[in-house]
Amino acid sequence: MSEPMIPMPHKQQISVIMPVYNGKEFIVRSLPPLMAMERRGEVVEVVVVDDSSTDETPQIAAQLGARVIPSGGRLGPGAARNLAAHEARGNVVWFVDADVIVHDDAVQYINEGLAEPGVVAVFGSYDDRPPAQNFLSQYKNLVHHFYHHRGRREASTFWSGCGAVRREAFLAAGGFDVERFKRPSIEDIELGYRLRNAGGHIVLNPDFQSTHLKVWRFVNLLHTEIFCRAIPWSRLMLEQPGMTDDLNVSPMERLRAGLAGVFALVILAALAGLMPWWCVPLVFGVIALANRKLVALFWHRKGLLFALAGLLFHQLYYLYSSAAFVYSWLEWKLIRRSSPLPGKG
């Protein structure tokens, strides 16, 4: 590792920053553990940026003891975080989403991570027990948990759902890019790239866990996954000198995505009478073997039927993510072809 970018005391002065819009049903659950940390002296302040809510969110946050900052108009979470980071009192800003309940030992993992030479940020994972019991909420949460528990400790990205970064490094990097990402998207991933390009190291600690309260439905899940995640992340990766090979874009994940494509083709061929139907369960068995660790998590937490349904839905995830990457790659090629070469045009 390179020399530390910033002096690193063992115990950080942490400012919690939570952007929220009409989140009263979430903050009554997510703020109390943070306020308890402030009372114990583990964090110096809990800042709620009210993004012009039309409900009682700011009043409830203030009653719970948080320092409430009005956004002055609808900014979105990225810009709201930037605003609070400029006013924060701590030398570390810990971003926590309004629908995230942090575990009691969270500060310990922040301090441990930032005590290492050269580390400028640390983030963790959702736990494997989301309160929303519908299939998509359980599936999405468990997949996030799975990937973050198998990612490299030295991460290539950042996660703002529950992640801490040195305030000086955050401000030096320019904060979240809210011009490029005008709505919630992959602004945290892109920030991670800039922090690393500046020479910083980012730690992923899977023991640094939190509980996610979000309830996912089919339409908002697909819209978020494709238009707010897959396409912008594909564009971002194509701009980098080398492909990201961590978390859900590792080489093994690309192989599993390829198997999902084969599975879809086998189903179509069977429907067209070009292949026997026994080929479908055969390929699905290969897919189950390739995804056996994820299947084991599904089975352990929710049983066999959920594991089978989760594995099937995960093939859909691979298909739309791959389609998003191909679309972004074609778009990138067309843009490069239409752009004049240096010194010409």
C-alpha positions as CSV (number, residue, x, y, z in Angstrom):
1,M,0.0,0.0,0.0
2,S,1.1,3.6,-0.6
3,E,1.7,6.1,2.2
4,P,-1.4,7.4,4.0
5,M,-3.1,10.4,2.2
6,I,-4.4,11.8,5.4
7,P,-3.3,11.5,9.1
8,M,-5.3,8.8,10.7
9,P,-6.1,8.8,14.4
10,H,-7.3,5.5,15.9
11,K,-10.7,6.8,17.0
12,Q,-12.3,8.9,14.2
13,Q,-14.6,11.9,14.7
14,I,-17.6,10.6,12.8
15,S,-20.4,12.7,11.4
16,V,-23.4,10.5,10.4
17,I,-25.2,11.9,7.3
18,M,-28.6,10.7,6.3
19,P,-30.5,12.2,3.3
20,V,-34.3,11.7,3.5
21,Y,-37.4,12.6,1.6
22,N,-40.8,11.7,3.0
23,G,-39.2,9.0,5.1
24,K,-41.0,9.2,8.4
25,E,-41.9,5.5,8.5
26,F,-38.2,4.7,8.1
27,I,-36.4,7.2,10.3
28,V,-38.4,6.1,13.4
29,R,-36.5,2.9,13.1
30,S,-33.2,3.9,11.6
31,L,-32.4,7.0,13.6
32,P,-32.7,5.6,17.2
33,P,-29.6,3.3,16.9
34,L,-27.6,6.3,15.5
35,M,-28.8,8.6,18.3
36,A,-27.7,6.0,20.8
37,M,-24.2,6.0,19.3
38,E,-24.1,9.8,19.6
39,R,-25.1,9.6,23.3
40,R,-22.3,7.0,23.8
41,G,-19.8,9.3,22.2
42,E,-19.1,7.0,19.2
43,V,-20.2,9.6,16.7
44,V,-20.0,13.4,17.1
45,E,-23.3,14.2,15.4
46,V,-26.2,12.7,13.4
47,V,-27.1,15.0,10.5
48,V,-30.4,14.5,8.7
49,V,-30.7,16.4,5.4
50,D,-34.4,16.9,4.7
51,D,-34.8,17.0,1.0
52,S,-37.9,19.2,1.1
53,S,-40.2,16.5,2.5
54,T,-44.0,17.1,2.4
55,D,-44.7,15.0,5.5
56,E,-43.5,15.2,9.1
57,T,-40.0,13.8,8.4
58,P,-38.0,16.9,9.6
59,Q,-40.1,17.3,12.8
60,I,-39.7,13.6,13.7
61,A,-36.0,13.7,13.0
62,A,-35.6,16.7,15.3
63,Q,-37.7,15.1,18.0
64,L,-35.5,12.1,17.9
65,G,-32.5,14.3,18.5
66,A,-30.9,14.6,15.0
67,R,-29.4,17.8,13.6
68,V,-31.7,18.6,10.7
69,I,-30.5,20.6,7.7
70,P,-33.1,21.7,5.1
71,S,-31.9,21.1,1.5
72,G,-33.5,24.3,0.2
73,G,-35.3,22.4,-2.6
74,R,-35.4,18.9,-4.1
75,L,-31.8,18.0,-4.6
76,G,-31.7,14.2,-4.5
77,P,-29.7,12.1,-2.1
78,G,-26.3,12.7,-3.7
79,A,-26.5,16.5,-3.6
80,A,-28.0,16.3,-0.1
81,R,-25.0,14.3,1.1
82,N,-22.6,16.8,-0.5
83,L,-24.4,19.7,1.3
84,A,-24.1,18.0,4.7
85,A,-20.5,17.0,4.1
86,H,-19.5,20.6,3.8
87,E,-21.1,21.4,7.1
88,A,-20.1,18.3,9.0
89,R,-18.0,18.6,12.2
90,G,-16.3,15.3,12.0
91,N,-13.2,14.3,10.0
92,V,-15.1,11.2,8.7
93,V,-18.5,11.3,7.0
94,W,-20.6,8.2,7.5
95,F,-23.4,8.0,4.9
96,V,-26.4,6.0,6.0
97,D,-29.6,5.7,4.0
98,A,-32.9,6.5,5.7
99,D,-34.2,2.9,5.2
100,V,-31.1,1.3,6.7
101,I,-30.8,0.3,10.4
102,V,-27.1,0.0,11.4
103,H,-25.9,-2.6,13.8
104,D,-24.6,-1.6,17.2
105,D,-21.0,-2.6,16.4
106,A,-20.8,-0.5,13.2
107,V,-18.5,2.2,14.5
108,Q,-15.9,-0.4,15.6
109,Y,-15.6,-1.5,12.0
110,I,-15.3,2.0,10.7
111,N,-12.5,2.8,13.1
112,E,-10.7,-0.5,12.4
113,G,-10.9,0.1,8.6
114,L,-9.7,3.7,8.7
115,A,-6.9,2.9,11.1
116,E,-5.1,1.0,8.2
117,P,-2.5,3.0,6.2
118,G,-3.8,4.6,3.1
119,V,-7.5,3.6,3.7
120,V,-9.8,6.5,2.9
121,A,-13.2,4.7,3.0
122,V,-14.9,1.6,4.4
123,F,-18.2,0.1,3.7
124,G,-20.1,-3.1,4.6
125,S,-23.1,-5.1,3.7
126,Y,-26.8,-5.7,4.3
127,D,-27.4,-8.5,6.8
128,D,-29.3,-11.6,5.7
129,R,-32.6,-10.9,7.6
130,P,-34.5,-8.1,5.8
131,P,-37.9,-7.5,7.5
132,A,-39.8,-7.3,4.2
133,Q,-41.0,-10.8,3.5
134,N,-42.1,-10.7,-0.1
135,F,-40.1,-12.7,-2.6
136,L,-38.3,-9.8,-4.4
137,S,-37.3,-8.0,-1.2
138,Q,-35.8,-11.2,0.2
139,Y,-34.1,-12.1,-3.1
140,K,-32.6,-8.6,-3.7
141,N,-31.4,-8.3,-0.1
142,L,-29.8,-11.8,0.0
143,V,-28.1,-11.3,-3.3
144,H,-26.6,-8.0,-2.1
145,H,-25.5,-9.8,1.1
146,F,-24.0,-12.6,-0.9
147,Y,-21.9,-10.5,-3.2
148,H,-20.6,-8.2,-0.5
149,H,-19.6,-11.2,1.6
150,R,-17.5,-12.6,-1.3
151,G,-16.1,-9.4,-2.7
152,R,-12.4,-8.5,-2.3
153,R,-11.5,-6.8,0.9
154,E,-9.7,-4.1,-1.1
155,A,-12.7,-2.8,-3.0
156,S,-12.8,-1.1,-6.3
157,T,-16.0,0.8,-5.5
158,F,-17.8,2.6,-2.7
159,W,-21.3,2.1,-1.3
160,S,-23.2,5.0,0.2
161,G,-26.1,2.9,1.7
162,C,-23.9,2.4,4.7
163,G,-20.3,3.6,4.1
164,A,-17.8,6.0,5.7
165,V,-15.2,8.1,4.0
166,R,-12.6,10.6,5.2
167,R,-14.2,14.0,4.9
168,E,-11.0,15.6,3.5
169,A,-10.7,12.9,0.8
170,F,-14.4,13.2,0.0
171,L,-14.2,16.9,-0.5
172,A,-11.0,16.8,-2.4
173,A,-12.6,14.3,-4.8
174,G,-15.5,16.8,-5.3
175,G,-18.1,14.6,-3.5
176,F,-20.8,12.8,-5.5
177,D,-21.1,13.8,-9.1
178,V,-24.6,15.1,-9.1
179,E,-24.3,16.7,-12.6
180,R,-23.7,13.4,-14.3
181,F,-26.0,11.4,-11.9
182,K,-29.0,13.7,-11.5
183,R,-31.1,10.9,-9.9
184,P,-30.1,8.2,-7.5
185,S,-27.9,5.8,-9.5
186,I,-24.3,4.7,-9.3
187,E,-22.8,7.9,-8.0
188,D,-21.3,6.0,-5.0
189,I,-19.6,3.5,-7.4
190,E,-18.2,6.4,-9.5
191,L,-17.0,8.2,-6.3
192,G,-15.1,5.0,-5.4
193,Y,-13.3,5.0,-8.7
194,R,-12.2,8.6,-8.1
195,L,-11.0,7.9,-4.6
196,R,-8.9,5.0,-5.8
197,N,-7.5,7.0,-8.8
198,A,-6.4,9.7,-6.2
199,G,-4.3,7.0,-4.5
200,G,-6.7,6.0,-1.7
201,H,-7.7,2.5,-0.6
202,I,-11.3,1.4,0.1
203,V,-12.0,-1.5,2.5
204,L,-15.1,-3.8,2.2
205,N,-15.7,-5.4,5.6
206,P,-18.7,-7.9,5.4
207,D,-18.9,-7.8,9.2
208,F,-19.9,-4.1,9.0
209,Q,-23.6,-4.9,8.6
210,S,-27.0,-3.2,8.5
211,T,-30.6,-4.1,8.0
212,H,-32.4,-2.9,4.9
213,L,-36.1,-1.9,5.3
214,K,-36.9,-1.3,1.6
215,V,-39.7,-3.2,0.0
216,W,-39.0,-4.2,-3.6
217,R,-41.8,-4.7,-6.2
218,F,-41.3,-6.1,-9.7
219,V,-41.6,-2.8,-11.7
220,N,-39.5,-0.6,-9.5
221,L,-36.9,-3.4,-9.2
222,L,-36.5,-3.8,-12.9
223,H,-36.4,-0.1,-13.5
224,T,-33.9,0.5,-10.8
225,E,-31.7,-2.5,-11.8
226,I,-31.6,-1.6,-15.6
227,F,-31.8,2.1,-15.9
228,C,-30.2,3.2,-12.5
229,R,-27.7,0.5,-12.2
230,A,-26.8,-1.8,-15.1
231,I,-26.7,0.8,-17.9
232,P,-24.9,3.6,-16.1
233,W,-22.4,1.1,-14.5
234,S,-21.7,-0.5,-17.9
235,R,-21.0,3.0,-19.3
236,L,-18.7,3.7,-16.4
237,M,-16.8,0.5,-16.8
238,L,-16.3,1.1,-20.5
239,E,-14.7,4.4,-19.7
240,Q,-12.1,2.7,-17.4
241,P,-8.7,1.4,-18.8
242,G,-9.5,-2.1,-17.5
243,M,-12.7,-4.1,-16.7
244,T,-13.8,-4.2,-13.1
245,D,-13.3,-7.8,-11.7
246,D,-15.0,-7.6,-8.3
247,L,-18.4,-8.1,-6.7
248,N,-21.1,-8.9,-9.3
249,V,-18.9,-8.1,-12.3
250,S,-16.1,-10.6,-11.6
251,P,-14.9,-13.1,-14.3
252,M,-16.9,-15.9,-12.7
253,E,-20.0,-13.7,-12.8
254,R,-19.5,-13.2,-16.5
255,L,-19.3,-16.9,-16.9
256,R,-22.6,-17.4,-15.0
257,A,-24.2,-14.7,-17.2
258,G,-23.1,-16.7,-20.2
259,L,-24.8,-19.8,-18.8
260,A,-28.0,-17.8,-18.3
261,G,-27.9,-16.9,-22.0
262,V,-27.4,-20.5,-22.9
263,F,-30.3,-21.5,-20.7
264,A,-32.6,-19.0,-22.4
265,L,-31.5,-20.3,-25.9
266,V,-32.1,-23.9,-24.8
267,I,-35.6,-23.0,-23.6
268,L,-36.4,-21.2,-26.9
269,A,-35.0,-24.2,-28.9
270,A,-37.1,-26.6,-26.9
271,L,-40.2,-24.5,-27.5
272,A,-39.5,-24.5,-31.2
273,G,-39.0,-28.3,-31.2
274,L,-35.3,-28.0,-32.1
275,M,-34.1,-29.6,-28.9
276,P,-35.6,-32.2,-26.5
277,W,-37.1,-30.9,-23.3
278,W,-34.7,-32.9,-21.1
279,C,-32.0,-30.4,-22.1
280,V,-33.7,-27.7,-20.1
281,P,-33.3,-29.3,-16.6
282,L,-29.9,-30.5,-17.6
283,V,-28.7,-26.9,-18.3
284,F,-30.5,-25.7,-15.2
285,G,-28.6,-28.3,-13.2
286,V,-25.3,-26.9,-14.5
287,I,-26.4,-23.4,-13.6
288,A,-27.3,-24.6,-10.0
289,L,-23.8,-26.1,-9.7
290,A,-22.2,-22.9,-10.9
291,N,-24.3,-20.9,-8.5
292,R,-24.2,-23.4,-5.6
293,K,-23.0,-21.0,-3.0
294,L,-25.8,-18.5,-3.7
295,V,-28.3,-21.4,-3.8
296,A,-27.0,-22.6,-0.4
297,L,-27.7,-19.1,1.1
298,F,-31.2,-19.0,-0.4
299,W,-31.9,-22.5,0.9
300,H,-30.5,-21.9,4.3
301,R,-32.5,-18.7,4.8
302,K,-35.8,-19.4,3.0
303,G,-36.0,-23.1,2.0
304,L,-35.9,-25.2,-1.1
305,L,-38.7,-23.6,-3.1
306,F,-37.3,-20.1,-2.5
307,A,-33.9,-21.3,-3.5
308,L,-35.3,-22.6,-6.8
309,A,-37.3,-19.5,-7.5
310,G,-34.4,-17.3,-6.5
311,L,-32.0,-19.1,-8.9
312,L,-34.5,-18.8,-11.7
313,F,-35.0,-15.1,-11.1
314,H,-31.3,-14.7,-10.9
315,Q,-31.0,-15.9,-14.5
316,L,-33.4,-13.1,-15.5
317,Y,-31.0,-10.7,-13.6
318,Y,-28.1,-12.0,-15.7
319,L,-30.0,-11.6,-18.9
320,Y,-31.1,-8.0,-18.4
321,S,-27.7,-7.0,-17.0
322,S,-25.9,-8.6,-20.0
323,A,-28.4,-6.9,-22.4
324,A,-27.7,-3.6,-20.7
325,F,-23.9,-4.1,-21.1
326,V,-24.2,-5.0,-24.8
327,Y,-26.4,-1.9,-25.3
328,S,-23.9,0.3,-23.6
329,W,-21.0,-1.3,-25.5
330,L,-22.8,-0.6,-28.8
331,E,-23.5,2.9,-27.7
332,W,-19.9,3.4,-26.8
333,K,-18.7,2.1,-30.1
334,L,-21.0,4.3,-32.0
335,I,-20.0,7.4,-30.0
336,R,-16.3,6.6,-30.6
337,R,-16.9,6.1,-34.3
338,S,-18.7,9.3,-34.7
339,S,-16.2,11.3,-32.7
340,P,-13.4,12.9,-34.8
341,L,-9.9,11.7,-34.2
342,P,-7.5,14.0,-32.4
343,G,-6.2,16.7,-34.7
344,K,-8.9,16.0,-37.3
345,G,-12.5,17.2,-38.0
